[in-house]
Each structure stands twice: as C-alpha cells, then as structure tokens.
Amino acid sequence: MLIGAHVSPAGGLAKAIERGEQRGCQAIQIFNQSPRMWRPTPYGDDDFAAFREAMEPSPIKAVLIHAVYLINCASDDAEIRTKSLASLIQSLRVGAGIGATGVVLHPGSAKQGDVGEAIRRAGAVIKEALAESERCPLHLEDTAGAGGTLGRSFQELAELLGAAGGGARLGVCLDSCHLLASGYDIRTPQGLGETIDEFDRTVGRHRLGSLHLNDSQTPLGSNRDRHANIGEGELGERGCAAYLSEPRFDTLPCVLETQGPEHQGPTAEEIALCFKLRRRGQAQRARAARAAATKVASQR
C-alpha cells in the first residue's frame, strides 16, 4: 500500500511532490485546478515534464488527480453537463501528462430526479470524456449517499460503470468515510473483508484502483459526508488499522483527505500514524490467523 495525502500544487505542479515528501508520503493527490471554479489552470508540456522530473527520484510512487467538485455528470441541465464534460476531459489530459494513476471523480447527483435517468446521463458524459482523452484511468468514487448523490452502493457503482461503457480505463476509488456513512460496516477486519467480498461480486476487484482513508464524524448509515482526522471518528484507530491492513489493498495508493489538527490538511504526524496503524493491523491479522490455525489443528 502506498500511503499519502492530498496536497496543494500551488506554485506549480512539481511543488506537490515537495509537499508530499515533507509529509512522508508514498502517494499524493492534487486538484488540477481550483476545486470551486470551472476555469482550468493552463498547464503545458513544461509543467508536466517538471512534475515527472521531480517525482522520478522521490519516494512518491503514485499520484491521483481529484476532479473539481462543481462537476455533475448526471445533471439534467445541459449546460452543467457540457461544463462537466470539458472539466473532466481537462483533468484526464493533465493526468496523462503527469502519469497519474487515475483521476478520481464524484459521479454526480440525481438531486430529486429519477436515479436511473441520472445514471444514464452520467454514463454518457463519462463515456465521451474517455473518448476525448487518452491513457489516464478514471476512478469513480463511492459516496456517502446524501442529496441524491450517485455511487452510494456497489450496485450503483456497477451501473455507472456499465453506463459509461465498461472500458478498461474505468475503475473505482473507495473512501472509508463514505463506505461507513452509506451503511457498510468496515470497522473490523471481518466486516471490511465481507464488504470487499461484496464489492468483488458486484463490481469486480479488478476495478479497484485507489483508496481514500478518512475517519468519519458521523455513524454507520448516516448518509452524511463528514471527514474526521484519523483515529478520531467513528472508525477509530481500530477501524483505520483494519482498512490500512486489508491484504487486497496492498498494491493501491491510499490517500488521506483529512483536515489535520490545524485545518491545513493531513500532516506528517498523521501520515506516520497511518504507517503505525498499518503495522498494528497486520500484526493483529497475523495473530488471528495463527489462532485460527491452532484451533483447526486441535480439532483434528
């Protein structure tokens, strides 16, 4: 697992690598433009080359781009869908330029409308964005389920992937806070394991491309997206340790999007805590496996 944080690219894309290194990251996530504005940042080939040059000798081995929050591929407003398409294409092109593992996208919201129709609209926009870009994968993020947001269940994610054409560049980003808020009890290794088993049956493990680790301020099934710092929410250190040590997550980038103690984003201390919790979770899993093996042996 490549553990890291969402960091700012202010001052140039390559600055994000520096900020990731300062925090002890192995992976980073960035916005490719202001998350609250439609206007794209005009990055060019020189910016991409500088980013790749900074990343090559660094400990950063994966980068994700988070598409802007304004995007709603499922909107019933044609103008919003057109703007969403242009913004998503730009994110995918920047992703290709810097060699991103993927662009993470909130699929959109049906608001008060028909969910099936919204999924079809979102699928059409996503499919066109992929056709108008090259190489960079697109990871649809699961949602907490508030306000008609799409992707609140594995079934909805599977339907979105299908509506978008089901191509090889399509994947999923699973967020721990969103999973808990949408009703998946991932607070223990067993509960998380059963959740990923269900994901595999419904979506397919091969679609899992990235992870977000965020604790949750709100309880299981709340349908509210409220991130908490690691170990300080409903997941707690035990739940975060289970998430960080899930064997099927071992090869994936796992990025924190927490506020941090100073409301300036994840800190080096929070990243270090995640490495500690991963080791703790792995040790707990190893002990449980030995105990299970001993029990089986004693019954022979």
C-alpha positions as CSV (number, residue, x, y, z in Angstrom):
1,M,0.0,0.0,0.0
2,L,1.2,3.5,-0.9
3,I,0.1,5.8,1.9
4,G,-0.1,9.5,1.3
5,A,-2.1,12.7,1.4
6,H,-4.0,15.3,-0.7
7,V,-1.6,18.2,-1.1
8,S,-1.6,21.5,-2.9
9,P,0.0,22.2,-6.3
10,A,0.2,25.9,-5.6
11,G,3.3,27.4,-7.1
12,G,3.5,24.7,-9.8
13,L,2.7,21.1,-10.2
14,A,6.2,20.0,-9.1
15,K,5.6,21.7,-5.7
16,A,3.1,19.0,-4.9
17,I,5.9,16.4,-4.9
18,E,7.9,18.5,-2.5
19,R,4.9,18.9,-0.1
20,G,4.3,15.1,-0.3
21,E,7.9,14.4,0.6
22,Q,7.7,16.8,3.5
23,R,4.8,14.7,4.9
24,G,6.5,11.4,4.4
25,C,4.1,10.3,1.6
26,Q,4.4,7.5,-0.9
27,A,1.4,8.8,-2.8
28,I,-0.2,12.1,-3.3
29,Q,-3.5,13.5,-4.6
30,I,-3.9,17.0,-6.1
31,F,-6.6,19.2,-7.8
32,N,-5.5,20.1,-11.3
33,Q,-7.4,23.5,-10.9
34,S,-9.3,25.3,-8.3
35,P,-12.0,22.9,-7.0
36,R,-14.6,25.7,-6.8
37,M,-14.1,27.2,-10.3
38,W,-14.7,26.0,-13.8
39,R,-11.7,27.9,-15.3
40,P,-8.9,25.4,-15.9
41,T,-5.3,26.1,-14.9
42,P,-3.3,26.2,-18.2
43,Y,-0.7,23.6,-17.6
44,G,1.6,22.7,-20.5
45,D,4.3,20.2,-21.5
46,D,7.0,22.1,-19.5
47,D,4.8,21.8,-16.4
48,F,4.3,18.1,-17.0
49,A,8.0,17.5,-17.6
50,A,8.9,19.3,-14.4
51,F,6.5,17.2,-12.4
52,R,7.8,13.9,-13.8
53,E,11.4,15.1,-13.2
54,A,10.6,15.9,-9.6
55,M,8.7,12.7,-9.0
56,E,11.3,10.3,-10.5
57,P,13.9,10.4,-7.7
58,S,11.3,11.0,-4.9
59,P,9.6,8.5,-2.6
60,I,6.3,9.4,-4.3
61,K,5.3,6.4,-6.4
62,A,1.7,7.3,-7.3
63,V,-0.3,10.5,-7.9
64,L,-4.1,10.9,-8.2
65,I,-5.9,13.9,-9.5
66,H,-9.3,14.7,-7.9
67,A,-11.7,16.3,-10.4
68,V,-13.3,19.5,-9.3
69,Y,-16.4,19.5,-7.0
70,L,-18.5,21.5,-9.5
71,I,-18.8,18.6,-11.9
72,N,-22.1,16.9,-12.1
73,C,-22.2,14.5,-15.0
74,A,-25.7,13.4,-14.0
75,S,-27.3,16.9,-14.1
76,D,-30.5,17.4,-16.0
77,D,-29.1,20.8,-17.0
78,A,-27.4,20.5,-20.4
79,E,-25.1,23.5,-19.7
80,I,-23.9,21.9,-16.5
81,R,-23.2,18.6,-18.3
82,T,-21.3,20.5,-21.0
83,K,-19.1,22.2,-18.4
84,S,-18.7,19.0,-16.5
85,L,-17.5,17.2,-19.7
86,A,-15.0,19.9,-20.5
87,S,-13.6,19.9,-17.0
88,L,-13.4,16.2,-16.8
89,I,-11.5,16.0,-20.2
90,Q,-9.1,18.6,-18.9
91,S,-8.4,16.5,-15.7
92,L,-7.8,13.4,-17.7
93,R,-5.4,15.2,-20.1
94,V,-3.4,16.6,-17.1
95,G,-3.5,13.1,-15.6
96,A,-2.0,11.7,-18.8
97,G,0.6,14.5,-18.9
98,I,1.9,13.7,-15.3
99,G,1.5,10.0,-15.4
100,A,-1.3,9.9,-12.9
101,T,-2.6,6.6,-11.5
102,G,-6.1,7.9,-12.1
103,V,-8.5,10.8,-12.0
104,V,-10.9,10.5,-9.0
105,L,-14.5,11.6,-9.8
106,H,-17.7,12.1,-7.8
107,P,-20.1,10.6,-10.4
108,G,-22.8,13.2,-9.8
109,S,-26.2,13.7,-8.3
110,A,-29.7,12.9,-9.3
111,K,-30.9,15.5,-6.8
112,Q,-34.7,15.0,-6.7
113,G,-34.8,13.3,-10.1
114,D,-35.0,9.7,-11.3
115,V,-31.8,7.8,-10.4
116,G,-31.9,5.5,-13.4
117,E,-32.1,8.5,-15.8
118,A,-29.3,10.3,-13.9
119,I,-27.1,7.2,-14.2
120,R,-27.6,7.1,-17.9
121,R,-26.8,10.9,-18.2
122,A,-23.7,10.5,-16.1
123,G,-22.6,7.4,-18.1
124,A,-22.9,9.3,-21.4
125,V,-20.8,12.2,-20.2
126,I,-18.1,9.9,-18.7
127,K,-18.0,7.8,-21.9
128,E,-17.5,10.9,-24.0
129,A,-14.8,12.3,-21.7
130,L,-12.9,9.0,-22.1
131,A,-13.2,9.1,-25.8
132,E,-11.8,12.6,-25.9
133,S,-8.8,11.8,-23.8
134,E,-6.0,9.1,-23.8
135,R,-4.4,6.8,-21.3
136,C,-5.3,8.2,-17.9
137,P,-7.7,5.9,-15.9
138,L,-10.8,7.3,-14.3
139,H,-11.8,6.2,-10.8
140,L,-15.5,6.7,-9.8
141,E,-15.6,7.4,-6.1
142,D,-18.2,5.9,-3.8
143,T,-20.4,8.4,-2.0
144,A,-22.0,8.8,1.4
145,G,-25.4,9.0,-0.2
146,A,-26.5,12.5,0.7
147,G,-28.6,14.7,-1.6
148,G,-29.2,12.1,-4.3
149,T,-25.5,11.5,-4.9
150,L,-24.8,8.6,-7.2
151,G,-22.4,5.8,-6.1
152,R,-23.8,5.2,-2.6
153,S,-23.9,1.4,-3.2
154,F,-21.8,-1.1,-5.1
155,Q,-24.8,-1.8,-7.3
156,E,-25.0,1.9,-8.3
157,L,-21.2,1.9,-9.0
158,A,-21.6,-1.1,-11.2
159,E,-24.5,0.5,-13.1
160,L,-22.4,3.7,-13.6
161,L,-19.5,1.7,-14.9
162,G,-21.8,-0.1,-17.3
163,A,-23.5,3.1,-18.4
164,A,-20.1,4.6,-19.1
165,G,-19.1,1.7,-21.4
166,G,-17.3,-0.6,-19.0
167,G,-13.9,0.1,-20.7
168,A,-10.6,-0.9,-19.2
169,R,-9.8,2.7,-18.2
170,L,-12.7,2.8,-15.8
171,G,-12.1,2.0,-12.1
172,V,-13.3,2.7,-8.6
173,C,-11.9,4.7,-5.6
174,L,-13.3,3.5,-2.3
175,D,-13.4,6.1,0.5
176,S,-13.6,4.7,4.1
177,C,-15.7,7.5,5.4
178,H,-18.2,7.2,2.6
179,L,-18.4,3.4,3.0
180,L,-19.3,3.7,6.7
181,A,-21.8,6.6,6.1
182,S,-23.5,4.7,3.3
183,G,-24.1,1.6,5.5
184,Y,-21.0,-0.7,5.0
185,D,-19.7,-1.7,8.4
186,I,-15.9,-1.7,7.8
187,R,-14.9,-1.1,11.5
188,T,-13.4,-4.6,11.9
189,P,-11.2,-6.9,9.7
190,Q,-14.1,-9.3,9.3
191,G,-16.6,-6.5,8.4
192,L,-14.3,-4.9,5.9
193,G,-13.5,-8.3,4.4
194,E,-17.2,-9.1,3.9
195,T,-17.6,-5.6,2.3
196,I,-14.8,-6.2,-0.2
197,D,-16.2,-9.6,-0.9
198,E,-19.5,-7.9,-1.8
199,F,-17.6,-5.3,-3.9
200,D,-15.9,-8.2,-5.8
201,R,-19.2,-9.9,-6.5
202,T,-21.0,-6.8,-7.6
203,V,-18.3,-4.6,-9.3
204,G,-15.2,-6.8,-9.6
205,R,-11.9,-6.4,-7.6
206,H,-10.1,-5.6,-10.9
207,R,-11.9,-2.3,-10.9
208,L,-10.5,-1.1,-7.6
209,G,-7.8,1.4,-8.5
210,S,-7.4,3.7,-5.5
211,L,-8.4,4.4,-1.9
212,H,-9.2,7.3,0.4
213,L,-8.7,6.9,4.1
214,N,-10.8,9.3,6.2
215,D,-12.3,8.7,9.6
216,S,-16.0,9.7,9.9
217,Q,-17.6,12.2,12.2
218,T,-21.0,10.6,11.6
219,P,-22.1,7.0,12.4
220,L,-22.8,3.9,10.3
221,G,-25.5,4.5,7.8
222,S,-25.8,8.3,8.4
223,N,-25.5,9.2,4.7
224,R,-23.5,12.3,5.7
225,D,-20.0,13.0,4.3
226,R,-18.1,14.5,7.3
227,H,-14.4,13.6,7.4
228,A,-12.7,13.2,10.8
229,N,-8.9,13.0,11.4
230,I,-7.5,9.5,11.5
231,G,-8.5,7.7,14.7
232,E,-10.7,10.5,16.0
233,G,-14.1,9.4,14.5
234,E,-16.5,6.5,14.3
235,L,-13.9,4.2,12.7
236,G,-11.3,4.9,15.4
237,E,-7.8,3.6,15.3
238,R,-9.0,0.0,15.2
239,G,-11.1,0.6,12.1
240,C,-8.4,2.6,10.4
241,A,-5.9,-0.1,11.2
242,A,-8.3,-2.7,9.6
243,Y,-8.6,-0.6,6.4
244,L,-4.9,0.0,6.2
245,S,-4.0,-3.7,6.6
246,E,-6.6,-5.3,4.3
247,P,-4.5,-7.6,2.1
248,R,-6.4,-6.9,-1.1
249,F,-5.5,-3.2,-0.8
250,D,-1.7,-3.9,-0.7
251,T,-0.8,-2.6,-4.1
252,L,-3.1,0.5,-4.1
253,P,-2.5,4.2,-3.4
254,C,-4.3,5.2,-0.2
255,V,-4.7,9.0,0.3
256,L,-5.8,10.9,3.3
257,E,-8.2,13.9,2.8
258,T,-8.4,14.9,6.5
259,Q,-8.4,18.5,7.8
260,G,-5.5,17.8,10.2
261,P,-5.1,19.4,13.6
262,E,-4.6,22.9,12.2
263,H,-7.2,22.6,9.4
264,Q,-4.4,22.7,6.8
265,G,-4.8,19.1,5.6
266,P,-3.0,15.9,6.6
267,T,0.2,16.4,8.5
268,A,3.5,14.3,8.6
269,E,2.4,13.1,12.0
270,E,-0.9,11.8,10.7
271,I,0.9,10.0,7.8
272,A,3.3,8.5,10.3
273,L,0.3,7.3,12.4
274,C,-1.1,5.6,9.3
275,F,2.1,3.6,8.8
276,K,1.9,2.6,12.5
277,L,-1.7,1.6,12.3
278,R,-1.0,-0.5,9.2
279,R,1.7,-2.4,11.0
280,R,-0.6,-2.8,14.0
281,G,-3.4,-4.1,11.8
282,Q,-1.1,-6.5,10.0
283,A,0.1,-7.9,13.4
284,Q,-3.5,-8.4,14.6
285,R,-4.4,-10.2,11.4
286,A,-1.3,-12.4,11.7
287,R,-2.2,-13.3,15.3
288,A,-5.8,-14.1,14.3
289,A,-4.6,-16.3,11.5
290,R,-2.3,-18.2,13.9
291,A,-5.1,-18.6,16.4
292,A,-7.4,-20.0,13.7
293,A,-4.8,-22.4,12.5
294,T,-4.1,-23.6,16.0
295,K,-7.9,-24.2,16.6
296,V,-8.2,-26.2,13.4
297,A,-5.1,-28.3,14.3
298,S,-6.5,-29.1,17.8
299,Q,-9.7,-30.4,16.3
300,R,-8.1,-32.9,14.0
